[in-house]
Amino acid sequence: MNNAPPILVTGAHRSGTTWVGKMLAADADTAYISEPLNVLHRPGVFRAPVKYWYTFINHENAPEYLSAFRDLLNFQYHPWLEIKSIRSGKDFLRMGRDFHTFFIGSMHGQRALLKDPFAVFSAVWFAQTLNCEIVFTIRHPAAFASSLKLLNWHFDFRDLLNQPMLMRDHLEADRADMGSIQADDMIGQSALLWRMIYRSVHSTISLFPRFNIVRHEDLSLDPVTGYKSLYESLGLTFTEKVEDIILNSSSSENPRERSQKRVHSVKLDSRANLANWKKRLTSEEIARIRKMTESVSHLFYSDNEW
């Protein structure tokens, strides 16, 4: 058994959680598990139902999720639940992938590494109840908005508004803003969501300074140094093979833009990708994002980074 604590990589979706999670999982002693709190998660991996995007978990509703998370962290796969949910060949292939991850994780005593942006509001519960080490990822608010614009990914704030404990503990001050955002206003949705998430992250880091926070931009500019520091903080082993994987993922020979058909690919020219938002967004959109997020964005980004 691996006695090292599990790792949770979280932050807003499209903030680099997949890249960070997979680069940390380059350590052979880790087992990468993706998004148990995704409402479309595989039941073989996580047997509890998830109703809302960005589900909030605390001590009050923990009984709904705790047993399922303990199964997951002990690599207990649930093949019968998965078989009953299979609807396509792709589902069947995912089952094979997930079963292999859990089997190897169990047999080799690997350290569970959860990549889940939708756990960001619940990070304290993951740390205190499941003993997870926390890594928050953050990405420039305009880059976040431009990524959602590129993919045409809207966000329905009813997923947040319909969670009374989340509203009470984190988001009550934003109720009116959430109610006023139009369904087709992707820029407004992105800016508001970024502001709410990273205000919560900042307050959490203030209370729990041992939690890690990494900026997507810093990792993109110097991935080897950034990841080596993160490996050291988490007690992971940074080898030549790990370095090669990181360099391969961020090489200048990789595409400068991520294909819309491969939205979760981690192979990208990391430096070139940094400025893509300035080409995707209009000056008016950038100004609006800055105005909507400036109460929080100044905590993480300087004027020069706009």
C-alpha positions in Angstrom: 0.0 0.0 0.0 1.1 3.6 -0.7 0.9 5.6 2.5 1.3 8.9 0.8 -1.8 11.0 0.8 -4.0 11.2 -2.4 -3.6 14.3 -4.6 -6.5 16.5 -5.9 -5.8 18.7 -8.8 -8.6 21.2 -9.2 -9.5 24.7 -10.4 -11.9 26.0 -13.0 -12.5 23.8 -16.0 -10.3 24.8 -19.0 -7.7 26.1 -16.5 -5.0 23.4 -17.1 -6.2 20.8 -14.6 -5.8 18.0 -17.2 -2.3 19.1 -18.2 -1.2 19.4 -14.6 -2.9 16.2 -13.6 -1.3 14.2 -16.4 2.1 15.7 -15.9 2.0 14.8 -12.2 0.8 11.3 -13.1 4.1 10.9 -15.1 5.4 9.6 -11.8 4.9 5.8 -12.1 3.7 5.6 -8.5 0.6 7.5 -9.2 -2.8 6.5 -10.7 -4.6 9.2 -12.7 -8.4 9.3 -12.1 -10.4 11.8 -14.0 -13.4 13.8 -12.8 -15.5 11.7 -10.4 -17.6 14.8 -9.8 -18.4 15.3 -13.5 -22.1 14.8 -13.8 -21.3 12.4 -16.7 -18.8 10.3 -14.7 -18.5 6.6 -15.1 -20.3 4.7 -12.3 -17.7 2.0 -12.3 -15.2 4.6 -11.1 -17.4 6.5 -8.7 -20.7 4.9 -7.7 -22.4 8.0 -6.2 -24.7 10.0 -8.5 -23.7 13.6 -9.2 -26.5 16.0 -10.0 -24.8 19.4 -10.5 -21.7 20.7 -12.1 -19.4 22.0 -9.3 -21.1 20.0 -6.7 -20.3 21.3 -3.2 -19.4 18.8 -0.5 -19.1 19.6 3.2 -19.7 17.8 6.5 -23.5 18.3 6.0 -23.9 16.3 2.8 -20.8 14.2 3.1 -22.7 10.9 3.7 -23.9 11.1 0.1 -20.4 10.8 -1.2 -17.9 9.6 1.5 -18.3 5.9 1.0 -18.0 6.2 -2.8 -14.9 8.2 -2.5 -13.3 5.8 0.0 -14.0 3.0 -2.6 -12.4 5.1 -5.3 -9.3 5.9 -3.2 -8.9 2.2 -2.4 -9.2 1.4 -6.1 -12.4 -0.6 -5.7 -13.9 -0.7 -9.2 -17.6 -1.5 -9.7 -17.8 -3.5 -12.9 -21.5 -4.4 -12.6 -22.6 -0.7 -12.2 -20.4 0.1 -15.2 -21.8 -2.8 -17.4 -25.3 -1.6 -16.7 -24.4 1.9 -17.9 -22.7 0.9 -21.2 -24.5 2.4 -24.2 -21.7 2.4 -26.9 -18.4 0.9 -28.0 -16.7 4.0 -26.6 -18.2 3.3 -23.1 -16.9 -0.3 -23.3 -13.4 0.9 -24.1 -13.6 3.4 -21.2 -14.5 0.5 -19.0 -11.4 -1.3 -20.0 -9.2 1.7 -19.4 -10.7 2.5 -16.0 -10.6 -1.2 -14.9 -6.9 -1.3 -15.8 -6.1 1.9 -13.9 -7.8 0.6 -10.8 -6.3 -2.9 -11.1 -2.7 -1.6 -11.5 -3.3 1.0 -8.8 -4.4 -1.7 -6.3 -1.8 -4.2 -7.3 1.1 -1.8 -7.2 -0.1 0.3 -4.2 -0.1 3.5 -6.3 -1.0 6.9 -5.0 -4.4 8.1 -6.2 -4.3 11.4 -8.2 -7.7 12.9 -8.8 -8.1 15.5 -11.6 -11.4 17.2 -11.0 -12.1 20.9 -11.7 -15.6 20.3 -10.4 -14.3 19.7 -6.9 -12.9 23.3 -6.6 -15.5 24.5 -4.1 -15.1 21.3 -2.0 -11.3 21.3 -1.7 -11.3 21.8 2.1 -13.5 18.8 2.5 -11.2 16.7 0.3 -8.2 17.8 2.4 -9.8 17.4 5.9 -11.9 14.3 5.3 -9.9 12.4 2.6 -6.5 13.7 3.5 -5.9 14.9 0.0 -3.0 17.2 -0.9 -4.5 20.0 -2.9 -3.2 21.6 -6.1 -5.2 24.6 -7.5 -4.6 25.6 -11.1 -5.4 29.1 -12.3 -5.5 30.6 -15.7 -5.8 34.2 -16.8 -9.5 35.2 -16.9 -9.3 36.3 -20.5 -7.6 33.0 -21.5 -10.3 31.1 -19.7 -13.0 33.0 -21.4 -11.4 32.6 -24.8 -11.1 28.9 -24.4 -14.8 28.6 -23.6 -15.6 30.9 -26.6 -13.5 28.7 -28.9 -15.4 25.6 -27.8 -18.8 27.3 -27.5 -19.2 26.0 -24.0 -21.9 27.9 -22.1 -22.5 27.5 -18.4 -25.9 27.3 -16.7 -25.8 29.0 -13.3 -28.7 27.0 -12.1 -26.2 24.3 -11.2 -24.9 26.7 -8.6 -28.1 28.5 -7.6 -29.8 25.1 -6.9 -27.2 24.2 -4.2 -28.2 26.0 -1.0 -25.1 25.2 1.0 -22.8 26.3 -1.8 -24.7 29.6 -2.1 -24.7 30.1 1.7 -21.0 29.3 2.1 -19.5 30.9 -1.0 -21.7 32.5 -3.5 -24.6 34.4 -1.9 -23.1 37.8 -2.9 -23.3 36.7 -6.5 -26.9 35.6 -6.7 -28.2 38.7 -8.5 -25.3 38.6 -11.0 -26.0 34.9 -11.8 -29.6 35.6 -12.2 -29.0 38.5 -14.7 -26.6 36.8 -17.0 -28.2 35.9 -20.3 -28.1 32.3 -21.6 -26.2 33.3 -24.8 -23.7 35.6 -23.0 -20.7 33.4 -23.0 -18.2 36.2 -22.1 -20.3 37.3 -19.2 -20.8 33.7 -18.0 -17.0 33.0 -18.2 -16.0 36.2 -16.4 -18.5 35.7 -13.6 -17.7 32.0 -13.1 -13.9 32.8 -13.0 -14.5 35.6 -10.5 -16.5 33.3 -8.2 -14.2 30.4 -8.4 -11.0 32.2 -7.8 -12.4 34.4 -5.0 -13.1 31.1 -3.3 -9.7 29.7 -4.1 -8.0 32.9 -2.7 -9.9 32.7 0.6 -9.2 29.0 0.9 -5.4 29.5 0.3 -5.5 32.3 2.9 -6.8 29.8 5.4 -4.8 26.8 4.2 -1.4 28.1 3.0 0.0 24.6 2.6 -2.3 24.1 -0.4 -0.5 24.5 -3.7 -1.5 26.9 -6.4 0.1 27.1 -9.8 -0.5 29.5 -12.7 -1.0 28.0 -16.1 1.1 30.8 -17.5 4.1 30.1 -15.3 4.1 26.4 -16.1 3.7 27.3 -19.8 6.8 29.6 -19.8 9.0 27.2 -17.9 7.4 23.8 -17.5 10.4 21.8 -16.2 11.2 24.2 -13.4 7.5 24.7 -12.5 6.7 21.0 -12.4 9.9 20.1 -10.6 8.9 22.4 -7.8 5.4 21.0 -7.7 6.8 17.4 -7.6 9.0 18.4 -4.6 6.1 19.9 -2.8 3.9 16.8 -3.3 6.7 14.3 -2.5 6.7 12.9 -6.1 9.8 11.6 -7.9 11.0 13.8 -10.7 13.0 11.5 -13.0 14.5 12.0 -16.5 11.5 10.1 -17.9 9.2 12.6 -16.2 11.1 15.5 -17.6 10.9 14.0 -21.1 7.2 13.6 -20.8 6.8 17.3 -19.7 9.0 18.5 -22.5 7.1 16.5 -25.0 3.8 17.9 -23.9 5.0 21.5 -24.1 7.4 21.4 -27.1 7.5 24.2 -29.7 7.0 21.4 -32.3 3.5 20.8 -30.9 0.4 22.6 -32.4 0.0 26.3 -31.4 -3.8 25.9 -31.1 -5.7 23.0 -29.6 -7.9 21.1 -32.0 -11.6 21.4 -31.2 -11.8 17.6 -31.9 -9.2 17.0 -29.2 -10.2 19.4 -26.4 -8.5 17.4 -23.7 -5.2 16.9 -25.5 -2.1 18.0 -23.4 0.3 18.3 -26.4 0.6 21.9 -27.2 3.2 24.6 -27.9 2.8 26.0 -24.3 4.6 29.3 -25.0 2.7 30.0 -28.2 -0.6 29.2 -26.6 -0.1 31.9 -24.0 -1.2 34.7 -26.3 -4.0 33.0 -28.2 -6.7 34.8 -26.2 -5.5 38.1 -27.5 -6.4 36.9 -31.0 -9.6 35.2 -30.2 -11.2 38.0 -28.1 -12.1 41.5 -29.3 -10.8 44.5 -27.4 -14.3 45.1 -26.1 -14.6 41.6 -24.8 -11.2 41.8 -23.0 -12.2 45.1 -21.4 -15.4 43.6 -20.2 -13.7 40.5 -18.7 -11.2 42.7 -16.9 -13.9 44.9 -15.4 -16.0 41.9 -14.3 -13.1 40.1 -12.7 -10.8 42.9 -11.5 -11.9 42.6 -7.8 -10.2 39.2 -7.8 -7.9 39.1 -10.9 -5.5 41.6 -9.4 -4.7 39.1 -6.7 -3.2 36.8 -9.3 -2.3 38.9 -12.3 -0.6 42.3 -12.7 -1.7 45.1 -15.0 1.1 44.1 -17.4 -0.5 40.7 -17.9 -3.5 42.3 -19.6 
